[in-house]
Amino acid sequence: MPHRERYLFVCTNRREPANPKGSCAQKGSEELLKKLKGALLARGVQGRFRACGTTCLDLCEEGISIADEPTHVTYAKVTEADIEELADAMVANTVVERLVHHRPAHDPSAPALLGKA
């Protein structure tokens, strides 16, 4: 697998419809992933950054979730309306603060994690 500077792992886990936790796939994550890939492609940065699907990130009740690596930031409640902002943040080497659900306890500053300290 070619190395990328950053990865956005979009949860595409699907549970049974009756599961009270729900799942990101039921909330539209599969389509969101396709559009996020398209947004990175449109910016011509697909060789530097990658959006890919993953199984459960344990945030089912928080809507569509995304793990941003290597920043170790987790986004929650992501919608298709956030795609352009997420793609722009990748290019700018920042994070979308309003979507951050979790960041590492050892360093609460995302810019420091991204080498902007």
C-alpha positions in Angstrom: 0.0 0.0 0.0 1.4 3.4 -0.9 2.1 5.7 2.1 -0.1 8.8 2.4 0.5 11.8 4.7 -2.9 11.5 6.3 -5.9 9.1 6.2 -9.5 9.7 7.0 -11.0 6.4 8.0 -14.8 6.6 7.6 -16.9 4.2 9.5 -19.0 2.2 7.2 -20.1 -0.4 9.7 -23.6 -1.7 9.3 -25.7 -3.3 12.1 -29.1 -4.9 12.1 -31.8 -2.3 11.6 -33.3 -3.0 15.0 -30.0 -2.4 16.9 -30.6 0.5 19.3 -27.1 1.9 18.6 -27.7 2.2 14.9 -24.8 2.3 12.6 -22.8 4.8 10.5 -23.8 3.0 7.3 -27.5 3.4 8.2 -26.8 7.1 8.6 -25.3 7.5 5.1 -21.5 6.9 5.6 -21.1 4.8 2.5 -22.2 7.7 0.2 -20.3 10.2 2.4 -17.1 8.2 1.8 -17.6 8.2 -2.0 -18.1 12.0 -2.0 -15.1 12.6 0.3 -12.9 10.6 -2.0 -14.3 12.7 -4.9 -13.5 15.9 -3.0 -9.9 14.8 -2.5 -9.6 13.8 -6.1 -11.0 17.2 -7.2 -8.3 18.9 -5.3 -5.6 16.7 -6.9 -4.3 15.4 -3.6 -5.3 11.8 -3.7 -1.6 10.9 -3.8 -1.0 12.7 -0.4 -4.3 12.0 1.4 -6.6 9.1 1.4 -10.2 8.5 2.5 -11.1 4.9 3.1 -13.8 2.8 4.8 -13.4 1.0 8.1 -15.5 -1.0 10.4 -16.9 0.2 13.7 -15.1 3.1 15.5 -17.3 2.7 18.6 -19.2 6.0 18.1 -22.4 4.6 16.6 -24.6 6.8 18.7 -22.7 9.9 17.6 -23.6 9.7 13.9 -21.1 9.1 11.1 -17.6 9.0 12.6 -14.2 9.4 11.1 -10.7 8.7 12.5 -8.1 11.1 11.2 -4.6 9.6 11.2 -1.9 10.2 12.2 -3.4 13.1 14.2 -5.4 10.6 16.3 -8.4 13.0 16.1 -11.9 11.4 15.9 -14.7 13.3 14.3 -18.4 12.6 15.1 -21.8 13.7 13.7 -20.2 14.2 10.2 -22.6 14.9 7.4 -22.3 15.3 3.6 -22.4 19.1 4.3 -19.0 18.7 6.0 -17.2 17.1 3.1 -15.7 20.2 1.5 -14.5 21.5 4.8 -12.9 18.2 5.7 -11.1 18.0 2.4 -9.9 21.6 2.7 -8.6 20.8 6.3 -6.6 17.9 4.9 -4.9 20.1 2.3 -4.3 22.9 4.9 -2.9 20.3 7.4 -5.5 21.3 10.1 -8.6 19.7 11.6 -12.2 20.7 11.6 -12.6 21.7 15.2 -16.4 21.8 15.3 -16.5 18.1 14.4 -13.8 16.9 16.9 -15.2 14.3 19.3 -11.9 13.1 20.7 -8.3 14.1 20.5 -5.3 12.4 22.3 -5.1 13.1 26.0 -1.3 13.5 25.8 -1.6 16.5 23.5 -4.9 18.4 23.3 -3.6 20.7 20.5 -4.4 19.4 17.0 -2.0 22.0 15.4 0.9 20.7 17.5 0.0 17.2 16.4 0.2 18.4 12.8 3.7 19.9 13.3 2.5 23.5 13.7 3.5 24.0 17.3 
